[in-house]
Amino acid sequence: MLKFFHKLFDKHDHHNGQLLGAIGKKDKKKIAGNVKKLIEYNEKVKELGVKDLYFVAASRNSWINRDKIGSSNYKDYTNEAWEDFFKDINSEIKTIDLRKKLEDINSTENIYYKTDHHWNSLGGYYAYREIINRLGNDYPEVGKAYELEEFDKEVVSKSFYGSYARRVGYLNVENPDQIVKYSLKGTPKIEVKIGKEKYSSLFFNEYIVKNKDYKEIYSNEYRYYSDGDKAMVRVNNLKNKNNLNVLVIKDSYMNVVTPFIVNHFQNTYIMDLRHWKSNAYDIIQSRKIDIVVFLYNPTSLTNNKQFDFNKKALTKKKHRKLL
């Protein structure tokens, strides 16, 4: 759980006004148990035809640039949780640890919201860049990550008060955050399916509230990205014919990354195990998944729901409807 918030007041620091939360100590037995489940899942999906499984470690602004916070009264266990997780993972699971790379980037650029615990859209881009370049090294058909200059930038909201702001109250926030859209120039046509509904974008304008009144101050505009935490989102890139099908198993940190990721695969399936009602195996065969990519932040490592791969299978009819 987030245990505290600490405001940075150093006017010479580019993190001025940043709200930070500490990650509490994690249950080592739960982490070890979830690592065991992940190893078993990797073995089984490889038998079903998956070529590689990647696990991406998300960085988090609870510990980035901790030396600049100016207080030693709080202990943050983010790194300890990740080290406990990684020490038991076997070599058959490919890992992408974003922590150091994004820490370096964050020393010169703001890649986190000041009022929320997620990456902002710029952080989402840098996470995407590291993930795709790693996958592209292993699978040339994935290609290389696009440069930031190849995306059009649009500010869609200037009044986002995120999860941290909801805890401390907006009156204690110096400035709200912006919701920013990066769309690839000449954006490939995509078809998005969520449940029975179909869309043509992973950006959802209905979550952006213009001219907010008091009751709407804390509207969760982060849902603008990927329609929030849905059980399953299917994206078909109509212009990408590389015949690669990727399954992304994620928490909310991936929501701002997936609009970038889908440019590199013919079919992308985005699953949130907290809401997915079936097992995580049937989709491997029914959709001929080539690559599985996990992206979790450290608070997910002890969440058993996010490692629950063995739920009761849906009927074929229900399975088809969801996919």
N, C-alpha and C positions, 0 to 999 in steps of 0.2 A: 504493500500500500504506500501511497505517497504520504510521507510523514511530516513534511514541512515545506514552507515556501520562504525563499530568501530573496529580497530585492537587491539588485546591484545598483549602487548610486555613484560609482566612479565615473565622472562625466567624461573622462578621457578614454573609457572603455566602450567598444562598440556594442557591448551587451547591456548598456545602460537601460534600466527598466525591465530587465529580464526576470521573469518569475521562474524559479527552479524548484523541483521536488526531489526529495531523496527516496531512493529505493530501499525498503527495509530488508532485513536479513531473510533469506529464502531457505525453505526446508530442503536440506541436502538430500534427504531420502526421496522426496517428491521429484526432485530434479533427476536423480539417478533412475528412478522408476520410469520417468518419461523418456529418458535417453534409451532405456531398454526397449520401450515400445517403438521408438523411432527406428532403432536398429532392426527390429523384427519387421516393421513396415517396409523398410528398404529391401530386406531380403525377399519379402513376398512380392513386392511390385516388380522387382527385377525378374522374378520367375514369370510374371505376367507380361513381360515385354518392355518394361521401362529400361532405357539405356543408362540414365544417370539420375541420381537424386542429389540436390544441392540444398544446403541449409545456410541461410543468410542471417547473420547476427546484426540486428539493427543497433545503431548508436542511439543515445538518448541524452537530452540536454540536462538531465539530472546530475551528470558527472563531467560533461565537457567543460574544459577550462576551470576545473574546480579550484585551482590555485588563485583565481581572480575573485572568488566569492568573498574572501576576507573574513571567514569564520571557520573555526575548527571545532565548533560545538556539535556538529552533526556528522554522523557516519553514513556513508552511502555504500551500498553493497552491490551495485550494478556489476562491476568487474568480477567480483567474487562469484556472483551467480553465473556469469558466462564461463568463468574458468572451471567451475564445478561441472557445467554442462559439457564443455569441450573435452575435458580430460577423459571422459568415458566413451566418446564417439569413435567408432572404428574408421579405418582408412577407406572403407567402401562408400562412405558418405562424404561427398565433397563439400567443403565449407568455404563460405565467403564472409570473412569478418570485416565489417565496414567500420569498426570503431576507430581505429587509428587514422585511417584515411579521411574519414569525415571530421575527426577532431582537428586534423591539420587544415582542412578546408574552412572549418568554422572559426579558425583563428583570424581569418581575413574576411570572411563573408558570413552573413547571417543565414544559416540554413535551418533554424528552428523558429517556430512562432514564439513570441515573447509571452503570450498569454495561454499557451496550450502545450501539451506534452509531445505533440507530433512534429515530424519534419514539416517545414513549409514546402511550397512547390519547388523552390530552388533546391532544397535538401532532397526532395523526391527525385529531381533530375540527377543530382550527383550519385544518389543510391542506384538509380537506373543505370547510369554510366558504368559504375563498377560491376554491376551484375551482368549486364549485356556484354561488356568486353571480356569478362571471364567466360561466359557461355560461348561467345564468339570464337574464343581461342580453341575451345573443345569441339565446336560445331560451326565451321566456316559459313554455313548457310544462314546462320543467325545474323551474321554481319557485325559491323562495329556500331557502337553507340553514336547517335547523331550529336554534332556539336550544338551547344546552347544557341548559337547564332542561327541555327537552322529552324528554330522554333519562333513563332509569333508569340509575343507576350501581351496579355490583356489583364488589367486589374478589374475584377468583377465585384469586389466588395472592399471597402475601406473601414469596415466597422465590425470585424470579427473578434468577439470575446470568447476565448476558448475555455478548456477544462480547468486551467489554473485560475482564470478570472472568475469562473463560477464559484470557486471555493473561497476566494478572498474578497470578492465583490468588485464590481467595475469601478467604483469610486477610488479603489486602491491601485488602479491600473493607469499608468501615465498615458499610454496611447494604445488603441486597439490594433489588431493585426489586419493585414490585407489578405484576401483570397485572390490568388493569381492563377491564370490559365496559361499554360504553354501548349500550343498546338503546332504540330509539324507543318511547315510550309508545304502547300500542296498535299494536305492531309489525305492519306489513303482512306478510301471508303470502308467503313466498318459496319457490321451488323451486331448489335448488342441484344442479348436475350436475358431477361431476368424474370423468372417465373413464366407467366403467360404473356408478359409485355415485351415489346420489341422497340428498340431505340437505335439511333444512328450516331450516338456519342457517349462517352464516359463522363461527360460533364453535365450536371443536372441543375439547371437554372432555378428550378422551383425552390431550392433551399437558400437562395440568396434573397435576403429581405431588405428592400429599399426603405429608407425613411423609417427606421425602427422606432417604435414607441417603447415605453418602459418594459412592457411585458415581453417584448421581442428582443431585448438586449442580448440575451444569452442563446439566441437561435443557433443551433449547431450547423453553421454554414460549412463545416468541414465535410459534411455529407455531399456537398457539391461534387466531390471527387468520388467517382465509381458508385454513386448512390448509397454511400455508407457501407455498413457491414451486412451484406446480404449473404444468404447461405450459398448461393451459386450465381455467378455471372458468366455467361458464355459470350465470347467475342470472336467473330469471324472477320478476318481481314481479307476483303475481297480482291485486293491487289497483290497480296503476298501469296506466292505459289510455292513456298519452300517445303510444303508437306510436313511441317513440324507442328506437333500438337503438344502444348505445354500445360501442365496442371500446376497452378499456383495455390499453395495452401498458406493462409496468411491470417494476421490480425489486422487491426485498423491502420497500422503503420504503412501497409502496402497500398492503401487506397489512393494515395497521392503519387504512387510509383506506377501503378498499372496503366494509366493513360499513355505513358512512355513505352512500357514493355510491349504492348500489343502491336506496335509497329514492326516487330521482328518475327512474328509467328503467324502462320496461317490460321490456327485456332488456339485461343487462350481460354482456359477454364479456371475461374477464380473461386476458390472454395474457402469458406469460413466454418471450421469444424464446430464452433460454438453454436451454430444455427443449422448446419447440415444434418438432416434427419436420417441419413442412410450411412452405410459403411463407406470407407474411402478406397475400396478395391474395385467395385463394379465399374466405376467410371474408367478405370485403367484399360479394361478390355473393350468396353462398349465404345469408347472414343479413341482407342489406339494411341494412348498417351506415350510420348517419346521421352519427355523430361519432366521431372517433378521438382519444383522449387518451393521451399519453405522460406518465409520471412516472418520472424517473430521479434518482438521487443522483449527485454528481460522479465517483465512482469508475467509474460505468457509461459515461462519455463516451468512454473509450478501449477499451471492451470490444466487439470486433467482432461477437461473438455477439449482442449486444443491438441491432445494426443490420443483422442478416442477414435481409433480407426476401425473398430470392430462393431459398430452399431448394426442393428438388424437390417438386412437388405430390404430395399423397397421392391414392390412388384415391378415387372418390366414396364408396365403401362405408366406407373407413377414416375419411374426412372426416366422414361422418354420425355415426359412432360416437363420435368425439371431441367432437362438438357436440350 
